[in-house]
């Protein structure tokens, strides 16, 4: 993607994207009054975006809706994959790590499968997973009901409904009376309307991950005891039912529109990119859809009928190697060099959704903490501005002292009732005069004492303001450091450590602290390995920084961004450090600091033996000596070149 350096003044609540000419989409993050910088490319498609500016081959859009990779065609491949693997399998375990996510452990043949069913508004999906999830200390009611209804049941079938984004998971279970009954899990992948429901054999809803009342929807309610109603039917053909004749009729009905738009409006389950791919495959270069519509319909029908045998999952990656989309088969309309093959559609989905879903949930869970920290930072900035103003006002104290001295030295020629006095300034080397305002109700001596009192008051105010300013600066650094640490969180345990730290310092009252809902594993720092094969550890928050630094050996190398919040970095090797390893550790120290996007970040490094923690200091606060300094300019690409060890 070409570099982008335009300034854009927008409200921080807006969503913005950069789209390259190749079709890769980047989410953009910014701070107020700062240049836009690309952060982590996460989004694959957009619609209804408003173009703000174009520059160097890139479009700037904002307020864009997002197409997810889970279109009906991809879901069909996933459903067939799950059906083939799980048919006849037994449900051994049910967990619910999130309110909209259920994990079923199913044993089929001699293999244990972990089936993920997610109804998240942003990342709804179903596939096999290898991820490990932490569960609530007390299972939610939905989970308890699923355990009661499904444990020990056998998988009867998994099928997609009419090529749409709806999947039925049928189970044969034995009820309390010993009878075999049908229980059906229904997953609807429909953006913010996504849902997961348990239905009995008569179609009655037993429970759902998300209840929909009459106030929320007059068309379709989802409540226990109500009959299940499928989503409103669309006048489209299911991919498995497509024939040349019915497709030809549909395409004619669509009128004179581009072929991919006519396809998306005629065949269920086709996202815009998939429809474009099908049109690309059947429409010769330079040809018009009206050339031979029946022949085009025949080619499309043949392709769709044979599609289940064409499974060859791919993950589309962008310029940075980040997953941007999931394809069930190679898309010839996109760059094949950027389509990485996967063994299964589940593996492709997990690669795309894994980190994305985790980050989305972390953003949701940390939102209140981010809001609190930003509010406290804004408070400190206002206080600091007020203290700076007080210091500027206190700068007149020497003028007050001089006025008092000049009045005292000239009392003999002054009298009560004078509004002002112009007196020679014996401190002025040019022999000038000073005009001194006087209170007509006071004697000259009293006026002099009034100026001396102002001088004493201003001097005390300056000393107090200077002390308070130092405290405010320290508090501001602390809060910015905590906000930086929240951004590094990849798990709830790290977020909980920050919450505990804010409780300790009084920013979160213990009486209002959220009750811990799940057993959290001890958080771990980032673990990198340098080009020389040497381990480098990077703390994600103050508590980790403390543990990392205090546990390091005396002759290991310690790094930190100079005079700014940032991570503690430890090179796990005593003695001499290869230059390349030191450089890579400095890159990490710069990237995981407040100066991440700065043009030059000073990085101090010294031996751990020279790093001391003062008594009573807050977690992560240290003093150090014998340091040397490197000046670093880093990009995300520099960080990605350093091997991150998977824990």
C-alpha positions in Angstrom: 0.0 0.0 0.0 1.4 3.4 -0.8 2.3 5.7 2.1 -0.3 8.2 3.1 0.4 11.5 4.9 -2.6 13.7 4.5 -4.1 15.4 7.6 -7.8 14.7 8.3 -9.7 16.5 11.0 -12.5 14.2 12.0 -14.4 13.2 15.1 -12.8 10.3 16.9 -16.1 8.3 16.9 -16.1 8.0 13.1 -14.8 4.9 11.4 -12.3 5.3 8.6 -10.7 3.0 6.1 -7.9 3.2 3.5 -8.5 1.1 0.4 -5.6 0.4 -2.0 -6.0 -0.2 -5.7 -5.4 -3.9 -5.2 -8.6 -4.0 -3.1 -7.0 -4.5 0.3 -8.7 -2.6 3.1 -7.1 -1.1 6.1 -8.7 0.3 9.2 -7.3 3.6 10.2 -6.7 4.9 13.8 -6.0 8.4 14.7 -5.9 10.9 17.6 -7.4 14.3 17.5 -5.3 16.9 15.7 -2.8 14.3 14.5 -2.0 12.8 11.1 -3.8 9.6 10.2 -1.6 6.6 10.3 -2.5 3.1 9.2 -2.6 0.6 12.0 -3.8 -3.0 11.7 -5.5 -4.0 8.4 -8.5 -6.0 9.5 -11.4 -5.3 7.1 -12.1 -6.9 3.8 -15.0 -5.2 2.2 -17.1 -2.0 2.5 -20.4 -0.5 1.3 -22.1 2.8 1.6 -18.8 4.5 2.4 -18.4 8.2 1.7 -15.1 9.1 -0.1 -13.4 11.9 1.7 -10.1 12.2 -0.2 -8.0 10.5 -2.8 -4.2 10.6 -2.8 -1.4 8.5 -4.1 -3.7 5.8 -5.3 -5.5 5.4 -2.0 -9.1 6.2 -1.1 -10.1 7.5 2.3 -13.6 6.4 3.3 -15.5 6.7 6.5 -18.7 5.4 8.1 -18.5 2.2 6.1 -20.5 -1.0 6.7 -18.6 -4.2 6.5 -19.2 -7.4 4.6 -18.0 -10.4 6.5 -16.2 -13.4 5.0 -19.1 -15.7 6.2 -21.3 -15.4 3.1 -23.8 -18.1 2.3 -21.4 -19.9 -0.1 -18.6 -20.1 2.5 -21.0 -21.3 5.2 -22.2 -24.0 2.8 -18.6 -25.4 2.6 -18.3 -25.2 6.4 -21.6 -27.0 7.0 -20.6 -29.8 4.6 -17.2 -30.1 6.3 -18.7 -30.3 9.8 -21.4 -32.7 8.7 -18.9 -35.2 7.2 -16.7 -35.1 10.3 -19.4 -35.1 13.0 -22.2 -37.3 11.7 -23.0 -39.9 14.5 -20.6 -38.1 17.0 -21.5 -37.8 20.7 -21.7 -34.5 22.5 -19.4 -34.9 25.5 -19.0 -31.3 26.8 -20.7 -27.9 26.4 -19.1 -24.6 27.5 -20.0 -21.0 26.9 -17.0 -18.7 27.1 -18.9 -15.6 26.0 -22.6 -14.7 26.0 -22.8 -15.3 22.3 -20.4 -18.1 21.9 -20.8 -21.8 22.6 -18.2 -24.6 22.3 -19.3 -28.2 21.8 -16.8 -31.0 22.4 -17.9 -33.8 20.1 -16.3 -37.2 19.8 -16.8 -38.8 16.4 -15.0 -42.0 15.6 -11.7 -41.8 17.5 -11.3 -38.0 17.2 -12.4 -35.2 19.5 -13.7 -32.2 17.7 -14.1 -28.7 19.3 -17.0 -27.1 17.5 -17.4 -23.3 17.8 -20.8 -21.7 17.3 -20.6 -17.9 17.5 -23.4 -15.4 17.2 -21.3 -12.3 17.7 -22.6 -9.2 15.8 -19.2 -8.6 14.2 -17.7 -12.1 13.9 -20.6 -14.6 13.8 -19.4 -18.0 12.4 -19.3 -21.8 12.9 -16.2 -24.0 12.4 -13.9 -26.3 14.2 -11.4 -24.6 16.5 -8.1 -25.4 18.2 -8.2 -22.3 20.4 -8.3 -22.4 24.2 -11.0 -20.3 25.8 -11.4 -19.3 29.5 -14.9 -20.0 30.8 -17.0 -18.2 33.5 -16.7 -19.4 37.1 -20.5 -20.0 36.9 -21.9 -21.2 33.6 -24.7 -19.0 32.1 -28.3 -20.3 32.1 -28.1 -20.9 28.3 -25.0 -23.1 28.8 -26.7 -25.0 31.6 -29.8 -25.7 29.5 -27.6 -26.8 26.5 -25.8 -29.3 28.8 -29.1 -30.6 30.1 -30.6 -31.0 26.6 -27.5 -32.0 24.5 -25.0 -33.9 26.6 -24.8 -37.5 25.4 -26.8 -36.7 22.3 -25.7 -37.9 18.8 -25.2 -35.6 15.8 -27.9 -36.5 13.2 -26.9 -33.9 10.7 -25.6 -30.4 9.9 -27.1 -28.6 7.0 -27.3 -25.1 5.5 -30.8 -23.8 4.8 -31.5 -22.8 1.2 -28.0 -21.5 0.6 -28.5 -18.8 3.2 -26.5 -17.9 6.3 -28.5 -20.2 8.5 -27.2 -23.6 9.7 -29.2 -26.3 11.5 -27.4 -28.7 13.9 -29.6 -31.7 14.6 -29.1 -33.9 17.7 -30.7 -37.2 18.7 -31.0 -37.1 22.5 -32.6 -39.2 25.2 -35.0 -37.3 27.4 -35.9 -37.9 31.1 -38.5 -40.6 30.1 -35.9 -42.5 28.0 -37.5 -41.4 24.7 -35.4 -40.3 21.7 -36.2 -36.7 20.8 -34.9 -34.2 18.4 -33.0 -31.1 19.6 -31.9 -28.5 17.0 -29.3 -25.7 17.4 -30.0 -23.0 14.8 -27.2 -20.5 14.0 -28.2 -17.4 12.1 -25.2 -15.4 10.8 -26.8 -12.0 10.1 -24.5 -9.3 11.4 -26.0 -7.5 14.4 -29.1 -9.7 14.2 -27.0 -13.0 14.5 -28.4 -15.5 17.0 -28.0 -19.0 18.3 -31.2 -20.8 19.3 -32.1 -24.2 20.8 -35.4 -25.6 19.3 -37.3 -28.8 20.1 -38.7 -31.3 17.7 -41.9 -29.4 17.3 -40.1 -26.2 16.4 -40.6 -24.5 19.7 -37.8 -22.2 21.0 -36.3 -23.6 24.3 -33.7 -20.9 24.7 -31.6 -18.4 22.7 -28.4 -16.6 23.1 -30.2 -13.3 22.3 -33.8 -12.7 23.1 -35.8 -10.5 20.7 -38.9 -8.9 22.1 -41.9 -7.3 20.5 -40.4 -3.9 21.1 -37.2 -4.9 19.3 -39.0 -6.5 16.3 -42.6 -6.6 15.4 -41.9 -9.1 12.6 -40.0 -11.8 14.4 -39.7 -12.4 18.1 -37.2 -14.8 19.7 -38.4 -15.9 23.2 -38.5 -19.2 25.0 -41.9 -20.9 24.3 -42.5 -19.2 21.0 -42.4 -21.1 17.7 -39.3 -20.6 15.7 -39.8 -18.5 12.6 -37.0 -18.6 10.0 -35.7 -15.3 8.6 -38.0 -13.7 6.0 -37.5 -15.6 2.7 -35.8 -13.8 -0.2 -36.8 -14.3 -3.8 -33.5 -16.0 -4.7 -32.4 -19.4 -5.9 -30.4 -21.6 -3.6 -27.0 -22.5 -5.2 -27.8 -26.2 -5.2 -31.1 -25.5 -7.0 -29.7 -23.4 -9.8 -30.4 -24.5 -13.4 -29.6 -22.7 -16.6 -33.3 -22.1 -17.1 -34.3 -20.6 -13.7 -31.1 -18.6 -13.5 -31.6 -17.2 -17.1 -35.1 -16.1 -16.1 -33.8 -14.4 -13.0 -31.0 -12.6 -14.8 -33.5 -11.4 -17.5 -35.8 -10.1 -14.7 -32.9 -8.1 -13.1 -32.7 -6.0 -16.3 -29.7 -4.1 -17.6 -27.4 -4.2 -14.6 -23.8 -5.5 -14.2 -23.7 -9.3 -14.1 -22.3 -9.5 -10.6 -25.1 -7.4 -9.2 -27.7 -9.4 -11.1 -26.1 -12.6 -9.7 -26.1 -11.3 -6.1 -29.8 -10.4 -6.4 -30.7 -13.8 -8.0 -28.7 -16.5 -6.1 -28.8 -16.7 -2.3 -25.6 -16.7 -0.3 -23.5 -14.7 -2.7 -21.6 -11.7 -1.3 -20.5 -9.0 -3.6 -16.9 -10.3 -4.0 -18.1 -13.8 -4.7 -20.6 -12.6 -7.3 -17.8 -10.7 -8.9 -15.7 -13.8 -9.0 -18.4 -15.9 -10.6 -19.0 -13.2 -13.2 -15.2 -13.0 -13.9 -15.1 -16.8 -14.4 -18.0 -17.0 -16.9 -17.8 -13.7 -18.7 -15.0 -13.5 -21.2 -12.8 -10.4 -21.0 -14.4 -7.5 -22.9 -17.7 -9.4 -23.3 -21.0 -8.0 -22.5 -23.6 -9.9 -20.4 -26.1 -9.5 -23.2 -23.9 -11.4 -25.7 -25.4 -14.8 -24.9 -27.2 -14.8 -21.6 -28.4 -18.3 -21.9 -24.9 -19.6 -22.4 -23.6 -17.5 -19.5 -26.4 -19.0 -17.3 -25.5 -22.5 -18.3 -21.8 -21.9 -17.4 -22.8 -20.5 -14.1 -25.2 -23.3 -13.3 -22.6 -25.9 -14.2 -20.0 -24.2 -11.9 -22.4 -23.8 -9.0 -23.6 -27.5 -9.2 -19.9 -28.7 -9.2 -18.9 -26.2 -6.5 -19.1 -28.6 -3.5 -16.3 -30.7 -5.1 -14.1 -27.6 -5.7 -13.3 -27.0 -2.0 -9.8 -25.5 -1.8 -9.8 -23.1 1.1 -7.7 -19.9 0.9 -7.0 -17.0 3.2 -6.5 -13.7 1.4 -3.8 -11.7 3.0 -2.9 -8.0 2.5 0.4 -6.4 2.0 1.4 -6.9 5.6 0.4 -10.5 5.6 -2.7 -10.0 7.7 -5.8 -12.1 6.9 -8.2 -9.9 4.9 -10.8 -12.5 3.7 -11.6 -16.2 3.5 -12.3 -18.0 0.2 -13.7 -21.5 -0.1 -11.9 -21.9 -3.4 -9.3 -19.8 -5.3 -10.6 -16.5 -6.6 -9.1 -15.9 -10.0 -10.3 -12.3 -9.9 -7.9 -11.6 -7.0 -4.1 -11.8 -6.8 -3.3 -15.5 -6.3 0.0 -14.6 -4.7 -2.0 -13.2 -1.8 -4.2 -16.3 -1.4 -2.6 -18.7 1.1 -4.0 -22.3 1.0 -5.4 -23.9 4.1 -6.1 -27.6 4.7 -9.8 -27.0 5.8 -12.3 -24.2 5.7 -12.3 -24.3 9.5 -8.6 -23.6 9.6 -9.0 -20.7 7.2 -11.8 -19.2 9.3 -9.9 -19.6 12.5 -6.9 -17.9 11.0 -9.1 -15.0 9.9 -11.4 -14.7 12.9 -9.2 -15.8 15.8 -7.2 -12.7 16.6 -9.9 -10.4 15.1 -12.6 -11.7 17.4 -10.3 -11.6 20.4 -9.4 -8.0 19.7 -13.0 -7.0 19.2 -14.0 -8.5 22.5 -11.0 -6.9 24.3 -12.1 -3.5 22.8 -15.6 -4.0 24.2 -14.4 -5.1 27.6 -11.9 -2.3 27.9 -14.1 0.4 26.6 -15.2 1.6 30.1 -11.6 1.6 31.3 -10.4 3.5 28.2 -13.2 6.1 28.8 -12.2 6.4 32.5 -8.5 6.9 31.6 -9.2 9.4 28.8 -11.4 11.3 31.2 -8.7 11.4 33.9 -6.1 12.4 31.3 -8.3 15.3 30.1 -8.8 16.3 33.8 -5.0 16.3 34.3 -4.4 18.3 31.1 -6.9 21.0 32.2 -5.2 21.1 35.7 -1.8 21.4 34.1 -2.9 24.3 31.9 -4.3 26.0 35.0 -1.0 25.5 36.8 1.0 26.8 33.9 -1.2 29.9 34.0 -0.5 30.3 37.7 3.2 30.0 37.1 3.0 32.7 34.5 1.1 35.0 36.8 3.6 34.3 39.6 6.3 35.6 37.3 5.3 39.1 38.3 6.4 38.6 41.9 9.8 40.3 41.3 7.9 43.3 39.9 5.8 43.5 43.1 9.0 43.4 45.2 10.6 46.2 43.2 7.5 48.4 43.5 7.6 47.9 47.3 11.3 48.8 47.5 10.9 51.9 45.3 8.0 53.1 47.4 9.9 52.6 50.7 13.0 54.4 49.2 10.9 57.5 48.3 8.4 57.8 51.2 9.7 61.3 51.9 8.3 62.7 48.7 5.0 60.8 48.7 1.7 61.4 50.4 -1.6 59.8 51.0 -4.2 60.1 48.2 -1.8 59.9 45.3 -3.3 57.6 42.6 0.2 56.7 41.3 3.8 57.6 41.6 6.5 57.9 38.9 9.8 57.1 40.7 13.3 56.6 39.5 14.2 52.9 39.1 17.7 52.6 40.6 17.9 49.0 39.3 17.6 50.2 35.7 21.1 50.7 34.2 19.6 53.3 31.8 18.3 55.3 34.7 14.6 55.0 33.7 11.5 55.5 35.9 8.7 53.2 36.9 5.0 54.2 37.3 3.6 52.5 40.4 -0.3 52.4 40.9 -1.3 53.3 44.5 -4.4 52.9 46.6 -5.6 56.4 47.5 -7.1 55.1 50.8 -3.7 53.9 52.0 -0.5 55.8 53.0 2.6 55.4 50.9 4.1 53.0 53.5 0.9 50.9 53.5 1.0 50.8 49.7 4.6 49.5 49.9 3.6 46.8 52.4 0.7 45.8 50.1 3.2 45.2 47.3 5.5 43.2 49.6 2.5 41.0 50.6 1.7 40.4 46.9 5.3 39.4 46.4 5.2 36.9 49.3 1.9 35.5 48.1 3.1 35.2 44.5 6.3 33.5 45.6 4.4 31.0 47.7 2.0 30.4 44.8 4.9 29.8 42.4 6.5 27.3 44.7 3.1 25.5 45.3 2.2 25.6 41.6 5.6 24.2 40.6 5.2 21.4 43.1 1.7 20.7 41.9 2.8 20.9 38.3 5.4 18.1 38.9 2.7 16.0 40.6 0.3 16.6 37.7 3.0 15.7 35.1 3.8 12.5 37.1 0.0 11.6 37.2 -0.3 12.3 33.5 2.6 10.0 32.7 1.1 7.3 34.9 -2.4 7.6 33.2 -1.0 7.7 29.7 1.1 4.6 30.6 -2.0 2.8 31.8 -3.9 3.7 28.6 -0.9 2.5 26.6 -1.0 -0.8 28.5 -4.7 -1.3 27.8 -3.9 -1.1 24.1 -1.4 -3.9 24.5 -3.9 -6.3 26.2 -4.6 -9.5 24.3 -6.4 -11.4 27.2 -8.7 -10.7 30.1 -5.9 -11.6 32.6 -3.9 -8.6 31.4 -6.9 -6.3 31.5 -7.7 -7.5 35.0 -4.2 -6.7 36.2 -4.6 -3.1 35.0 -8.0 -2.9 36.7 -6.4 -4.1 40.0 -3.7 -1.4 39.6 -6.3 1.3 39.0 -8.2 0.1 42.1 -4.9 0.3 44.1 -4.4 3.9 43.0 -8.0 4.9 43.6 -9.1 5.6 40.1 -11.6 2.7 40.3 -13.4 2.3 43.6 -13.4 -1.1 45.0 -17.1 -1.0 45.7 -17.7 -0.4 42.0 -15.2 -2.9 40.7 -16.5 -5.6 38.5 -16.9 -8.9 40.1 -14.5 -11.4 38.5 -16.7 -13.7 36.4 -14.1 -16.3 35.3 -10.9 -18.0 36.5 -8.1 -16.1 34.7 -4.7 -17.5 33.9 -1.7 -15.5 35.0 -0.8 -13.1 32.2 2.5 -13.5 30.3 4.7 -10.9 28.5 5.3 -10.9 24.8 8.0 -13.5 23.9 10.1 -12.7 20.8 13.1 -14.4 19.5 15.8 -12.4 17.7 17.6 -13.2 14.5 20.4 -14.6 16.6 18.1 -17.0 18.4 18.1 -15.0 21.7 14.8 -14.6 23.6 13.4 -11.1 24.2 10.5 -10.5 26.6 8.3 -7.4 26.5 5.9 -6.4 29.4 2.3 -5.6 28.5 1.4 -3.7 31.6 2.9 -2.3 34.9 2.5 -5.6 36.8 4.2 -7.6 34.0 7.0 -5.0 33.8 7.5 -5.4 37.6 7.7 -9.2 37.3 9.8 -9.2 34.2 12.4 -6.8 35.6 12.6 -8.2 39.1 13.0 -11.7 37.8 15.7 -10.9 35.3 19.3 -11.9 36.1 21.8 -9.1 37.0 23.8 -9.3 33.8 20.8 -9.5 31.4 20.1 -6.4 29.3 17.2 -4.1 30.2 15.7 -1.6 27.8 13.1 1.2 28.0 11.9 4.3 26.1 13.5 7.3 27.7 11.3 9.7 29.6 8.0 8.3 28.4 5.6 5.5 29.3 6.5 2.2 27.7 7.2 -1.5 28.2 10.2 -3.0 30.0 12.2 -5.1 27.6 14.6 -7.9 28.7 17.1 -9.6 26.5 17.4 -13.1 28.1 21.2 -13.4 27.7 24.0 -12.4 30.1 27.2 -10.8 28.9 27.8 -9.4 25.4 24.8 -9.0 23.2 25.0 -9.3 19.3 24.3 -5.9 17.7 21.3 -7.3 15.7 19.7 -8.6 18.8 20.2 -5.3 20.6 18.7 -3.5 17.6 15.6 -5.7 17.5 15.1 -5.3 21.3 15.3 -1.5 20.8 12.7 -1.7 18.0 10.4 -3.5 20.4 11.0 -1.0 23.2 10.2 1.8 20.8 7.1 0.1 19.3 5.6 -0.7 22.7 6.0 2.9 24.0 4.1 6.2 23.9 6.5 7.3 21.1 5.5 4.4 18.8 4.7 6.6 15.9 7.4 9.3 16.6 10.1 10.0 14.0 12.8 9.3 16.6 12.4 7.5 19.9 15.3 7.5 22.5 15.8 4.0 23.9 17.9 3.6 27.0 19.6 0.3 27.7 21.7 -1.0 30.6 22.4 -4.1 32.6 19.6 -5.3 34.9 21.9 -4.8 38.0 21.7 -1.0 37.4 17.9 -1.0 37.5 16.5 -0.3 41.0 12.9 0.0 42.3 12.5 2.7 44.9 10.7 1.6 48.1 7.0 2.2 47.9 7.1 3.0 44.1 4.2 2.0 41.9 4.4 -1.1 39.8 6.7 -0.7 36.8 8.4 2.4 38.3 12.2 2.1 38.4 15.3 4.2 38.4 18.4 3.2 36.5 22.0 4.3 35.8 25.0 3.5 33.6 22.7 3.6 30.5 23.4 4.2 26.9 20.9 5.5 24.4 19.8 4.5 20.9 17.5 6.6 18.8 15.0 4.5 16.9 12.5 5.1 14.1 10.2 2.1 13.8 7.3 0.9 11.7 4.9 -2.0 12.1 6.8 -3.8 9.3 10.0 -3.7 11.4 8.2 -5.3 14.4 6.7 -8.0 12.2 10.1 -9.1 11.0 11.0 -10.1 14.6 9.8 -13.7 15.4 6.9 -13.7 17.9 7.0 -17.0 19.8 3.5 -18.6 20.1 2.8 -19.4 23.8 
